[in-house]
């Protein structure tokens, strides 16, 4: 079995979600026989050897450093070697290619997508551009940088009204867990939503609101798609609170879909996985118009929530894969992928 560095926490607004996900991953890997070193990254970016008895985990304890480019961990005066990293980090500085770049520099195997796939999927604007160019439908949108907003807010509002029409959703381009996302149905609400989104990112997207069911598909290397699941909420949309605090929200796996629709969305998810250059794992999200029988790509998540009751694991559990087996599969795949890449010529 492997010695796994389990990274959690991080500097993003999804810090708490990561701390909860890490508990489930830690326990699953330990039960599967792996030796796990839990290291929390606090909001300032400092690394700490975590006490696994705290639930959820806390990014505190003895200071930890990673030696570059050797990839060894230094804990106080001791050095600890690792075989593979499982970065259960959500959002910026973890899911966006930054931590993946560190692992590449140190030559360490790691779970999940590489630098390019991670950064591309994290940027909702660029991901939608790639997917649209591949022939997969997605909701209409415009991208917006702060300089244009500051210089011509009225012009932006006019463009939204003429090209998208209300209602619209406003999102930071590179965030997760619905952080900074707002729905706008008039000019003032749009202005407030854009100002709010710019608190979290320097680029914002404004999307036409889609009326449809929220269907998700979990994908592993292959690509190999799970049966689809469905997000069911009573809230107006799937907010942060609806995801993590509202007991009325739930996730059903498998989703209640016609067999032909389930097969279609699985195929679409595998295509998205390939088009975005993803590896390891991803959760691909769609909107489904039941009346028309059509799917629209929404976004790709390269490190989705990973508690045992989160959507990604639940879809594989519904397919017959136990949660510890899923975590072990990801670790083994990361090591295999690293060994394969290490055989490539560099000169």
FIVEX-979341 format. One line per 10 residues: number of its first residue (from 1); their letters; for each residue x, y, z of N, C-alpha, C. Coordinates in steps of 0.05 Angstrom, whole numbers, plus 5000, padded with zeros to 4 digits. Each point is the difference from the previous one (the first is absolute). Layout:
N
NUM) a) X/Y/Z/X/Y/Z/X/Y/Z  ...
This chain:
347
1) xxxxxxxxxx) 5017/4976/5000/4983/5024/5000/5018/5025/5000  4987/5023/4993/5015/5024/4996/5000/5018/5025  5021/5017/5001/5000/5022/5020/4989/5024/4986  4977/5010/5010/4985/5020/4986/5001/5027/5016  5009/5021/4986/4998/5027/5012/4972/5010/4993  4983/5004/5021/4973/5010/4996/5000/5030/5006  4998/5016/4979/4999/5029/5003/4971/5010/5002  4995/5018/5019/4973/5010/5003/5001/5029/5010  4977/5012/5001/4998/5028/5009/5004/5019/4977  5022/5015/5000/5006/5018/4978/4991/5028/5005
11) xxxxxxxxxx) 5009/5017/4981/4995/5029/5002/4973/5009/4988  4985/4981/4989/4976/5008/4985/4976/5004/5019  4978/5010/4989/4976/5003/5015/4986/4974/5006  5011/4978/4989/4989/4973/5005/5017/4985/5021  5014/5014/5017/5017/4988/5020/4985/4980/5017  4977/5008/5011/4985/4983/5018/4990/4974/4986  4992/5003/4975/4991/4977/4985/5022/4980/4997  5024/5010/4994/5024/4982/4998/5006/4985/5026  4998/5015/5022/5006/4987/5026/4980/4977/5005  4975/5003/4992/4981/4979/5003/5005/4977/4981
21) xxxxxxxxxx) 5006/5006/4975/5006/4979/4980/5024/4983/5009  5020/5013/5011/5024/4986/5007/4996/4978/5021  4981/5004/5018/4995/4980/5021/4991/4974/4987  4982/5001/4981/4990/4976/4987/5022/4987/4984  5015/5015/4985/5022/4989/4984/5021/4987/5018  5007/5013/5022/5020/4989/5019/4991/4973/5010  4975/4999/5010/4990/4975/5013/4998/4978/4979  4992/5007/4976/4998/4979/4979/5027/4989/4992  5020/5017/4997/5027/4991/4993/5013/4983/5022  4995/5009/5025/5011/4984/5023/4987/4973/5000
31) xxxxxxxxxx) 4974/4999/4996/4986/4974/5001/5009/4982/4977  5009/5012/4978/5010/4984/4977/5029/4992/5004  5013/5008/5022/5027/4992/5005/5022/5019/4994  4993/5024/4990/5020/5020/4994/5009/5015/5025  5025/5010/4999/5010/5016/5022/4995/5029/4992  4985/5015/5015/4992/5027/4993/5013/5021/5017  5011/5021/4988/5012/5022/5014/4982/5024/4994  4982/5008/5019/4982/5023/4995/5014/5027/5005  5000/5016/4980/5013/5026/5003/4980/5022/4992  4994/5018/5018/4982/5022/4995/5014/5025/4991
41) xxxxxxxxxx) 4988/5014/4981/5010/5026/4991/4981/5021/5010  5010/5018/5017/4982/5020/5011/4995/5023/4980  4984/5019/5008/4991/5021/4982/5023/5019/4992  5022/4999/5015/5024/5016/4992/5019/4984/4982  4994/4975/4995/5016/4983/4983/5022/4984/5015  5000/5001/5026/5019/4984/5016/4990/4971/5003  5020/4982/5001/4994/4971/5002/5004/4990/5028  4982/4982/5009/5002/4989/5027/4993/4970/5000  5014/4985/5016/4994/4972/5004/4975/4998/5018  4978/4990/4989/4974/5001/5014/4996/4976/5018
51) xxxxxxxxxx) 4984/5005/5021/4992/4979/5018/4974/4987/4989  5001/4975/4991/4977/4988/4987/4977/4994/5019  5003/5004/5026/4978/4995/5018/4980/5023/5000  5008/5024/4990/4981/5022/4998/4981/4995/4976  4974/5004/5005/4980/4997/4979/4983/5025/4999  5000/5015/4978/5016/4998/4976/5030/5006/5006  5017/4994/4981/5028/5005/5004/5005/5031/5003  5023/5006/5013/5008/5028/5003/5028/5004/4989  5004/5022/4987/5026/5006/4988/5017/5013/5022  5009/4984/5019/5016/5009/5022/5016/4977/5011
61) xxxxxxxxxx) 5022/5006/5014/5017/4979/5011/5029/5007/4996  5017/4980/4997/5029/5005/4995/5004/5009/4972  5018/5019/4997/5006/5012/4974/5012/4980/4981  4991/5001/4975/5009/4982/4979/5011/5017/4976  5022/4991/4988/5010/5012/4976/5004/4978/4979  4995/5006/4975/5007/4982/4978/5026/5010/4988  5019/4982/4998/5027/5007/4989/4998/4998/4970  5007/5022/4987/4999/5002/4971/5029/5000/4990  5008/4983/4980/4982/4983/4984/4999/4971/5009  5010/4993/5024/5001/4972/5008/4973/4989/5006
71) xxxxxxxxxx) 4981/5016/5009/4973/4991/5006/4998/4987/5027  5020/5002/5017/4999/4989/5027/4985/5020/5018  4987/4989/5021/4987/5016/5020/5019/5004/5024  5003/5024/5009/5016/5004/5024/4980/5008/5023  4999/4983/5020/4984/5005/5024/5019/5003/5023  5002/5024/5011/5020/5007/5020/5027/4992/4989  5014/4981/5013/5027/4993/4989/5000/4974/4985  4976/4990/4994/4998/4974/4986/4991/5003/4972  5009/4983/4982/4992/5000/4973/4982/4975/4995  4979/5004/4986/4980/4979/4995/4997/4996/4970
81) xxxxxxxxxx) 5005/4976/4990/4995/4995/4972/4972/4991/4994  4990/5006/4977/4973/4993/4992/5000/4988/4972  4980/4984/4995/4997/4987/4974/4981/5015/4981  4980/5013/5012/4979/5012/4983/4986/5022/5017  4990/5020/4987/4985/5022/5013/4971/4998/4992  4982/5002/5020/4971/5002/4995/4992/5028/5008  4999/5019/4981/4993/5027/5007/4970/5005/5001  4989/4996/5024/4971/5005/5003/4996/5030/5005  5006/5015/4979/5000/5029/5001/4980/5010/4980  4982/5017/5008/4979/5010/4982/5005/5030/4994
91) xxxxxxxxxx) 4996/5007/4975/5002/5028/4993/5028/5010/4994  5004/5027/5000/5026/5011/4994/5022/4990/5019  5025/5000/4990/5023/4991/5014/4999/4970/5009  4985/4985/4984/4998/4971/5007/4989/4984/4977  4978/5011/4988/4986/4985/4979/5005/5013/4973  5017/5021/5000/5003/5016/4976/5027/4997/4986  5015/4979/5007/5026/4995/4988/5024/5009/5016  4996/5016/5021/5022/5010/5015/5014/4978/5016  4985/4985/5016/5012/4979/5016/5010/4978/4981  4986/4996/4978/5009/4980/4981/5027/5007/4988
101) xxxxxxxxxx) 5004/5026/4995/5026/5009/4990/5023/4994/5020  4994/5004/5026/5020/4993/5020/5007/4971/4999  4980/4983/4998/5006/4971/4999/5015/4992/4975  4994/5013/4978/5015/4995/4975/5029/5008/5004  5005/5023/5012/5027/5010/5005/5016/4980/5017  4986/4989/5020/5014/4981/5018/5000/4972/4990  4987/4994/4978/4999/4973/4989/4985/4980/5017  4978/5009/5011/4984/4983/5018/4973/4993/4987  4992/4975/5003/4974/4991/4990/4978/5014/5016  4979/5007/4986/4977/5013/5015/4974/4992/4987
111) xxxxxxxxxx) 4980/4999/5017/4973/4993/4991/4987/5023/4985  4987/4994/4978/4984/5021/4986/5013/5010/4975  4988/5021/4990/5008/5011/4974/5027/5014/5001  5013/5002/4977/5025/5014/4998/4997/5030/5001  5022/5014/4995/5000/5029/5002/4981/5013/4980  5002/4992/4975/4983/5012/4979/4971/4994/5004  4993/4974/5004/4972/4993/5004/4988/5013/5024  5015/5002/5022/4990/5012/5024/4994/5030/4996  5019/5014/4988/4997/5029/4996/4978/5006/4980  4998/4984/4979/4980/5005/4979/4972/4995/5011
121) xxxxxxxxxx) 4996/4978/5014/4974/4994/5011/4992/5021/5021  5019/5011/5015/4994/5019/5021/4989/5026/4988  5009/5007/4977/4992/5025/4987/4974/4995/4984  4977/5008/5010/4975/4993/4988/4998/5012/4972  5011/5023/4995/4999/5012/4974/5016/4984/4980  5024/4993/5006/5017/4985/4981/4989/4972/4996  4991/4988/5021/4988/4973/4998/4977/5000/4981  4982/5019/5003/4976/5002/4982/5009/5005/4972  5021/5016/4995/5009/5005/4973/5010/4974/4987  5016/4985/5015/5010/4975/4989/4977/4980/4994
131) xxxxxxxxxx) 4982/4998/5018/4978/4981/4997/4982/5008/4977  4994/5026/4998/4983/5010/4979/5014/4994/4972  5026/5005/4999/5014/4995/4975/5001/4971/4992  4996/4982/5019/5000/4971/4994/4973/4990/4991  4980/5018/5000/4973/4993/4991/4981/4992/5021  5007/5003/5025/4982/4994/5023/4986/5026/5008  4974/5000/5003/4985/5024/5007/5005/5009/5028  5000/5026/5004/5002/5012/5027/4983/5025/5000  4993/5010/5023/4983/5024/5001/5015/5025/4991  4987/5018/4986/5012/5025/4991/5012/5016/5024
141) xxxxxxxxxx) 5022/5014/4995/5013/5015/5021/5017/5022/4989  5008/5019/5017/5020/5019/4993/5021/5001/5022  5024/5006/4993/5021/5003/5020/5005/5029/5005  5009/5006/5024/5003/5028/5008/5025/5003/5017  5017/5019/4992/5023/5007/5017/4994/5026/5015  5014/5003/5022/4994/5023/5017/5004/5027/4986  5021/5001/4983/5006/5026/4987/4977/5009/4983  4987/4981/4986/4977/5008/4983/4977/5008/5018  4995/4985/5021/4978/5006/5018/5003/5027/5012  5024/5007/5010/5005/5026/5012/4997/5022/4980
151) xxxxxxxxxx) 5007/4995/4974/4999/5021/4980/4973/5004/4987  4984/4978/4999/4975/5002/4985/4979/4981/5011  4992/5005/5025/4980/4982/5012/4973/5001/4985  4992/5023/4991/4974/5002/4986/5001/4985/4974  5023/5001/4986/5003/4985/4975/4998/4970/5005  5012/4991/5022/4999/4971/5007/4971/4992/5005  4986/5016/5015/4972/4994/5006/4983/4999/4975  5005/5018/4981/4985/5000/4975/5006/4975/4984  5025/4991/5000/5008/4975/4986/4986/4976/5012  4999/4999/5026/4986/4978/5014/4971/4999/4992
161) xxxxxxxxxx) 4987/5023/5001/4971/5002/4995/4995/4992/4971  5017/5009/4981/4994/4994/4972/5008/4972/4991  5022/4989/5011/5010/4974/4991/4992/4977/5017  4995/5004/5025/4994/4978/5018/4971/5002/5011  4991/5024/5006/4973/5004/5012/5000/4990/5029  4983/5012/5016/4996/4991/5028/4981/4976/5001  5004/4983/5020/5020/5001/5021/5027/4988/4991  5021/5008/5014/5027/4990/4994/5013/4992/5027  5021/4984/4997/5017/4994/5023/5027/5013/4996  5010/5010/5022/5026/5013/5000/5019/4984/5017
171) xxxxxxxxxx) 5024/4993/4990/5018/4982/5014/5029/5010/4997  5015/4998/5022/5029/5003/4997/5010/4978/4980  5019/5007/4983/5008/4980/4980/5013/4976/5012  5014/5003/5022/5016/4978/5011/4995/4996/5030  4976/4992/5006/4993/4993/5028/4983/4975/4999  4994/4988/5024/4983/4977/5001/4981/5003/5023  4983/4979/5004/4980/4999/5021/4981/5024/5000  4995/5011/4976/4982/5022/4997/5009/5025/5015  5026/5002/5007/5010/5024/5013/4998/5024/4981  4988/5021/5009/4998/5025/4984/4980/4999/4978
181) xxxxxxxxxx) 4983/4979/4999/4980/4997/4978/4974/5013/5008  4988/5016/4982/4975/5013/5005/4982/4998/4976  4974/5001/5004/4980/5002/4979/4991/5028/4998  4997/5011/4975/4992/5027/4996/4976/5001/4981  4980/5016/5007/4976/5001/4984/4994/5029/4991  5018/5019/5007/4996/5027/4991/5028/5014/5001  5001/5025/4991/5025/5014/4997/5014/5004/5027  4986/5008/5020/5013/5005/5026/5010/4974/5012  4985/4978/4998/5009/4974/5010/5024/4991/4985  5001/5005/4974/5024/4993/4984/5024/5015/5009
191) xxxxxxxxxx) 4997/5026/5004/5023/5016/5010/5010/4990/5026  4982/4994/5019/5008/4990/5026/5014/4973/4998  4989/4983/4982/5011/4973/4996/5029/5001/4989  5004/5017/4980/5026/5003/4988/5020/5011/5020  4992/5020/5015/5018/5011/5021/5007/4978/5020  4981/4984/5008/5005/4978/5019/5019/4979/4988  4996/4993/4975/5017/4980/4988/5029/5009/4997  5004/5026/4996/5027/5010/4997/5015/5001/5027  4986/4994/5022/5014/4997/5025/5017/4975/5000  4993/4980/4983/5013/4974/5001/5018/4995/4976
201) xxxxxxxxxx) 4998/5016/4979/5015/4994/4976/5003/5025/4984  5020/5000/4982/5004/5023/4982/4986/4997/4974  4987/4977/4996/4984/4995/4976/4974/4987/5009  4978/5009/4988/4973/4992/5007/4986/4991/4975  4982/4980/5003/4983/4993/4977/4971/5005/5007  4985/5008/4980/4971/5004/5003/4987/4981/4981  4983/4982/5011/4987/4979/4984/4970/5003/4999  4989/4993/4977/4970/4999/4999/4991/4978/5018  4979/5006/5016/4989/4980/5018/4987/4977/4985  5005/4976/5009/4989/4976/4986/4980/4987/5018
211) xxxxxxxxxx) 4976/4995/4989/4980/4984/5015/5004/4971/4993  5008/4985/5020/5005/4971/4994/5010/4986/5025  5000/4974/4999/5009/4984/5022/5031/5000/5000  5011/4999/5024/5029/5001/5003/5011/4971/5002  5012/4991/4979/5010/4972/4997/5030/5000/5001  5012/4982/5016/5029/4998/5003/5009/4972/4993  5025/4998/4990/5011/4974/4993/5028/4999/5012  5007/4978/5013/5027/4996/5011/5016/4985/4979  5025/5009/4994/5016/4988/4980/5028/4993/5011  5009/4976/4994/5027/4991/5007/5016/4996/4974
221) xxxxxxxxxx) 5026/4994/5003/5017/4996/4977/4988/4978/4982  5004/5003/4975/4990/4982/4980/4995/5013/4974  4981/5020/5000/4983/5008/5022/4977/4980/5005  4992/4999/5025/4979/4982/5009/4980/5015/5017  4975/5002/4990/4980/5017/5013/4982/4983/5017  4992/5011/5023/4980/4987/5018/4972/5003/4988  4981/4988/5013/4972/5007/4995/4996/5029/5010  4984/5015/4986/4997/5028/5009/4984/5003/5026  5005/5022/5014/4986/5007/5024/4986/5026/4996  4983/5007/5019/4984/5025/4997/5000/5016/5026
231) xxxxxxxxxx) 5005/5026/4998/4998/5019/5022/4971/5009/5002  4988/4997/5024/4972/5008/5004/5000/5020/5023  4991/5025/4995/5000/5021/5020/4974/5014/5001  4993/5010/5023/4976/5017/5003/5008/5030/4996  5025/5006/5003/5009/5028/4997/4998/5007/4970  5002/5027/4995/4997/5010/4972/5022/4989/4982  5024/4997/5011/5021/4986/4986/5018/4987/5020  5020/4985/4991/5017/4984/5018/5022/5017/5012  4992/5015/5021/5018/5018/5014/5019/4985/5018  5019/5014/5011/5019/4988/5020/4984/4988/5023
241) xxxxxxxxxx) 4980/5016/5009/4984/4990/5023/4984/4976/4993  4989/4999/4975/4985/4977/4991/5017/4975/4999  5025/5004/4993/5018/4977/4997/5009/4989/5027  5004/5017/5020/5013/4991/5024/4984/5005/5026  4979/5015/4999/4986/5007/5025/4970/4995/4999  4988/4997/4976/4971/4997/4997/4993/4971/4999  4986/4990/5020/4992/4972/5002/4980/4992/4978  4986/5020/4988/4981/4994/4980/5013/4994/4973  5025/5006/4997/5014/4994/4975/5010/4971/5002  5000/4986/4977/5009/4973/5000/5012/4993/4972
251) xxxxxxxxxx) 5014/4978/5000/5012/4990/4975/4991/4971/4996  4989/4995/4977/4989/4973/4994/5018/4986/4980  5009/4976/5006/5016/4984/4981/4990/4972/5001  4993/4988/4977/5000/5013/4974/4977/5019/4996  5003/5019/4981/4978/5018/4993/4978/4986/4986  4975/5009/5003/4978/4989/4986/4998/5011/4972  5012/4986/4981/5001/5009/4972/4993/4977/4982  4989/5006/4977/4996/4979/4980/5027/4988/4993  5001/4974/4994/5025/4987/4994/5016/5013/4978  4986/5010/4980/5014/5014/4978/5013/5026/5009
261) xxxxxxxxxx) 4986/5015/5017/5011/5025/5011/5024/4994/5018  4998/4979/5017/5023/4993/5017/5024/4993/4984  4996/4984/4979/5022/4993/4983/5012/5024/4985  4983/5018/4992/5010/5024/4986/5017/5017/5018  4991/5005/5024/5015/5018/5018/5026/4987/5009  5000/4974/5003/5025/4986/5006/5020/5004/4978  4991/4998/4975/5017/5004/4977/5010/5028/4999  4983/5019/5005/5008/5029/5000/5021/5005/5021  4996/4988/5024/5019/5004/5022/5028/4990/4992  5000/4976/4988/5026/4989/4991/5013/5018/4979
271) xxxxxxxxxx) 4984/5011/4982/5011/5018/4980/5012/5025/5013  4985/5012/5019/5011/5023/5014/5026/4994/5014  5001/4977/5013/5025/4991/5013/5023/5000/4981  4996/4990/4976/5021/4999/4979/5007/5028/4990  4979/5015/4993/5004/5026/4987/5015/5019/5019  4996/4999/5026/5013/5017/5019/5027/4989/5009  5008/4977/4990/5026/4988/5007/5001/4992/5029  4978/4988/5010/4999/4993/5029/5011/4972/5004  5007/4994/5025/5010/4974/5007/4994/4995/5030  5001/4975/5007/4994/4993/5028/4971/4999/5006
281) xxxxxxxxxx) 4988/5024/5004/4971/5001/5006/4990/5027/4993  4974/5002/4997/4986/5025/4997/4970/4995/5003  4986/5021/5008/4971/4999/5000/4991/5020/4979  4984/4991/4981/4991/5016/4978/4971/5006/5004  4993/5026/4999/4973/5009/5007/4985/5010/4975  4975/4993/4998/4983/5007/4977/4973/5011/5010  4986/5014/4982/4972/5006/5003/4984/4983/4980  4978/4989/5009/4984/4982/4983/4972/5012/4996  4993/5005/4975/4973/5009/4993/4984/4976/4993  4983/4991/5019/4985/4975/4996/4981/5002/4977
291) xxxxxxxxxx) 4988/5024/4996/4980/5003/4978/5014/4996/4973  5023/5011/4997/5015/4998/4975/5018/4976/4998  5006/4988/5024/5018/4977/5001/5029/5008/4993  5008/5024/5008/5027/5010/4993/5016/5007/5025  5027/4998/4997/5018/5007/5022/5017/5024/4993  5006/5017/5020/5018/5022/4997/5023/4996/5020  5025/5002/4990/5023/4999/5018/4999/5024/5019  5005/4996/5025/5002/5021/5020/5028/5005/5008  5013/4980/5013/5028/5004/5009/5012/4973/5006  5027/5000/5003/5015/4976/5008/5014/5006/5026
301) xxxxxxxxxx) 4999/4981/5019/5013/5002/5026/5021/4979/5002  5025/5008/5003/5022/4980/5000/5006/4989/5028  4991/5013/5021/5001/4988/5027/4974/5007/5014  4979/4986/4994/4974/5006/5012/4999/4992/5029  4979/5009/5014/4997/4992/5028/5003/4970/5003  5015/4991/5021/5007/4972/5002/4993/4987/5026  4980/5010/5014/4991/4984/5022/4985/4976/4989  4995/4980/5017/4988/4975/4991/4971/5005/4991  4988/5023/5006/4973/5006/4991/5000/5022/4979  5023/5008/4990/5001/5019/4978/4992/4987/4974
311) xxxxxxxxxx) 4993/5017/4980/4990/4989/4975/5019/4981/4986  5025/5008/4997/5019/4983/4985/5002/4972/5011  5006/4997/5026/5001/4972/5010/4973/4986/4999  4978/5014/5005/4974/4987/4999/4994/4988/4973  5008/5014/4979/4995/4989/4973/5015/4974/4996  5025/4998/5010/5015/4975/4997/4990/4979/5020  4992/5008/5024/4989/4981/5019/4975/4987/4988  4983/5017/4986/4976/4989/4987/5007/4980/4978  5024/5003/4989/5009/4982/4979/5013/4975/5011  5002/4999/5027/5011/4976/5013/5029/5002/5009
321) xxxxxxxxxx) 5012/5024/4999/5027/5004/5009/5000/5011/5028  5010/4986/5019/5001/5010/5028/5018/5024/5002  4994/5017/5019/5015/5025/5003/5030/4995/5004  5009/4982/5018/5029/4995/5003/5012/4990/4974  4986/4984/4985/5010/4990/4974/5004/5023/4981  4981/5019/5000/5002/5024/4983/5025/5015/5006  5005/5006/5026/5024/5015/5008/5025/4985/4992  5001/4974/5005/5024/4984/4993/5004/5000/4970  4978/4998/4985/5002/5000/4970/5013/5026/4991  4993/5022/5012/5011/5026/4992/5030/5001/5007
331) xxxxxxxxxx) 5008/4990/5023/5028/4999/5008/5016/4983/4980  4990/4976/4995/5014/4982/4981/5003/5012/4972  4978/5013/4991/5001/5012/4974/5020/5023/4998  5002/5015/5022/5020/5022/5001/5028/4990/4998  5006/4978/5014/5027/4988/4999/5006/4989/4972  4980/4987/4988/5004/4989/4973/5004/5022/4980  4985/5021/5002/5002/5023/4981/5028/5013/5003  5009/5003/5025/5026/5012/5005/5022/4983/4988  4998/4973/5004/5021/4982/4989/5000/5001/4969  4976/5002/4988/4999/5002/4971/5013/5025/4990
341) xxxxxxx) 4994/5023/5013/5011/5026/4992/5030/5001/5004  5010/4986/5020/5029/5000/5006/5016/4987/4978  4987/4984/4983/5014/4986/4978/5003/5018/4976  4987/5024/5000/5002/5017/4977/5028/5012/4997  5009/5004/4976/5026/5012/4996/4999/5030/5007  5021/5010/5012/5002/5028/5007/5023/5014/4985  5014/4985/4983/5021/5013/4984/5005/4984/4974
